[in-house]
Amino acid sequence: DIVMTQSPDSLAVSLGARATINCKSSQSVLYSSNNKNHLAWYQQKPGQPPKLLIYWASTRESGVPDRFSGSGSGTDFTLTISSLQAEDVAVYYCQHYYSIPFTFGPGTKVDIK
Amino acid sequence: EVQLVESGGGLVQPGGSLRLSCAASGITLSTYALSWVRQAPGKGLEWVAGISGSGATTYYADSVKGRFTISRDNSKNTLYLRINDLRAEDTAVYYCAKNRYDSSYSGIVNWGRGALVTVSS
């Protein structure tokens, strides 16, 4: 199984500041047949289901604010919130969809400083 | 707008069984792979099962293989999850999810609001 790790476990950022979350997979999730990284980022607010933010590691889902961006390839990935807003307080998860089982990272909690 | 609505959760005794359902509206499910993901109270997300658009191909996490059965009825636009021999560690919110294409390897796009399953005597 591919193990997903995230860092940090939590972070507190001032409003308007940048937040950076890292995700690492235990093996590459770059699929050679389509040259895509099978990696997604989700946001989950308390009492709500997860919401897709980023797929194929760097493609923003329709309707997601452009302050959210994803980068990375192979085994190392980053989610960046360029200017943190109050409504971004949530837990963020990465997930690979490269091979069964499609494991999630443990999550990173983002708060306002 | 895609809507996924789970039902069938509740309090179940250890060793019991139940079937979760997920009804879709706003979309024809038959052209998409579907998944179940669970979240234990206060914990992270765990992918548990996936199924192809036709229902011919299914996938399971090792932790649930042999006890969970994912299925679908495309004529009813509905996804199911049968859980047998329920254990305390199965206590979780179970989310129904729609994949991007008719492939479990295309990633999850849409999520239902979840159904709570509590296993306790």
HADDOCK unambig.tbl for C-alpha pairs under 7 A between the chains (distance, minus, plus):
assign (segid A and resid 48 and name CA) (segid B and resid 113 and name CA) 6.77 0.50 0.50
assign (segid A and resid 49 and name CA) (segid B and resid 111 and name CA) 6.49 0.50 0.50
assign (segid A and resid 49 and name CA) (segid B and resid 112 and name CA) 6.86 0.50 0.50
assign (segid A and resid 49 and name CA) (segid B and resid 113 and name CA) 5.48 0.50 0.50
assign (segid A and resid 50 and name CA) (segid B and resid 111 and name CA) 6.87 0.50 0.50
assign (segid A and resid 52 and name CA) (segid B and resid 109 and name CA) 5.98 0.50 0.50
assign (segid A and resid 97 and name CA) (segid B and resid 105 and name CA) 5.35 0.50 0.50
assign (segid A and resid 97 and name CA) (segid B and resid 106 and name CA) 6.88 0.50 0.50
assign (segid A and resid 97 and name CA) (segid B and resid 107 and name CA) 5.74 0.50 0.50
assign (segid A and resid 98 and name CA) (segid B and resid 105 and name CA) 6.20 0.50 0.50
assign (segid A and resid 101 and name CA) (segid B and resid 61 and name CA) 5.50 0.50 0.50
assign (segid A and resid 102 and name CA) (segid B and resid 47 and name CA) 6.09 0.50 0.50
assign (segid A and resid 103 and name CA) (segid B and resid 46 and name CA) 6.66 0.50 0.50
assign (segid A and resid 103 and name CA) (segid B and resid 47 and name CA) 6.27 0.50 0.50
assign (segid A and resid 104 and name CA) (segid B and resid 45 and name CA) 6.28 0.50 0.50
assign (segid A and resid 104 and name CA) (segid B and resid 46 and name CA) 6.56 0.50 0.50
assign (segid A and resid 106 and name CA) (segid B and resid 44 and name CA) 5.78 0.50 0.50
assign (segid A and resid 107 and name CA) (segid B and resid 44 and name CA) 6.66 0.50 0.50
